Amino acid sequence: MGTDLKPLIIFGAGETAELAYEYFTQDSPYEVVAFSIDRAYFNEDQFNGLPVVPFDEVTEKYPPSNYCFFVALSSINLNRPRRQKYLEVKDLGYHLASYISSRAQVWRTVTVGENCLIACGTVIQHGAEIGDNVIMLGTLNQIAHRAKIGSHTYITASVSVAGYTEIGSSCFLGLGCKIINDIKIADDCYVAAGALIVRDTDFATMQKGHPARPDPITTHEYFNLEE
């Protein structure tokens, strides 16, 4: 382990975890030293050549005082598993690291929370606020000035969020969708690929079309969520 690098544990052993491993390894002040997954899914003791540790043993082998963490889960079930694991890791006392690509353009006045991943090609303008546990895994996303992105949200690729827009928590923004300025997207909303949002949305709505309209079915019904 390099003396100037911070040791990092990644939760997950799938595609998102592998991408996070690549980004943190090649383009960050962190060094990935292990992966962790829930015991129910534990079937391999190595991933990408590094040890995999059951989550219920992670504090024994990698104490929070000495290691950082990143939760690398996808947007499945409207980000619920990632949100839950983020909260569990935080409760254990770990510092949750964020990755911001050196090839992203993030203005100096932007604030970025913990356990965020901002991939290359992303542009985030003056005064924007990015909450905790926000994943921008795709490229060419544009977050304009003073926009706010709520915690536990997932943004795909080529998404445009105009100035002074507010995106709620636990939302999903699909490929190439566009949101005009001064719009408020409520919590738990799903914006489909290519949708154009021109008006505020209600809580837990599925937004589709150009311009977008809400589906009769809510995101809670669609993803079979209890909350």
Residue, then its C-alpha position, 0 to 999 in steps of 0.5 A: m500500500g502506498t504511504d500517501l494513499k488512504p486504504l479503502i474497502i468497497f462494498g459490492a462485487g458486481e459491475t458497479a464495484e468493478l467500475a468503482y475499483e478501476y476509478f479509485t485505483q487509477d484516479s484517486p488518493y485512495e488504494v482499494v485493499a478489499f471488498s465486502i459483501d453480505r454473508a448471504y451472497f458470499n461465495e468467493d473470497q477474492f474479487n479483482g485479486l483482492p480479498v472479499v470479506p463478509f460484511d458482518e466481519v469487516t470491522e474486525k479485519y478493517p477497523p473504521s479508525n484505519y479504513c475508509f469505505f465506498v458503497a458501490l451498488s446500482s440503482i436497483n429498486l430505486n436505490r433502496p439497497r444502496r441507501q440501506k447499506y450506506l446507512e449501515v456503513k455510516d453507523l459503523g463509524y467509517h468515513l465514506a469516500s467520494y470519487i470525482s473524476s479528474r476529467a470531470q469539470v466541477w466548479r470550486t463552489v460546488t459541494v459534494g457529499e460522501n459516498c458519491l461517484i462522479a464519472c468523467g465528462t461530467v460538468i457541474q457548474h457554480g453553486a450546485e449542491i450534490g447530496d450524499n450517496v449520489i452516483m453519476l456513473g455515466t458520462l456527459n452529464q450536465i448539472a447547471h448552476r445552483a442546481k441541487i441533487g438529493s441524496h441517494t439519487y442515481i444519474t445515468a448518462s447525458v442527463s441535463v439538469a438546468g439551473y436552480t432545479e432541485i432533484g429530490s432524494s432517491c430519484f433515478l434520472g434516465l439516459g438523456c433526460k432533460i429537466i428545465n430550469d427552476i423545476k422541483i423533482a419530488d423524492d422517489c421519482y423515476v425519470a425515463a430515458g429521453a424524458l423532458i421535464v417541464r413542470d414540477t413532479d409529485f412524490a413517487t411518480m414515473q415520468k415519461g415522454h417529451p414533454a413528460r407526463p406521470d404514469p398511472i402507476t407510482t414508483h412504489e407500486y412499480f418497484n414493489l416498495e413499502e415506503 
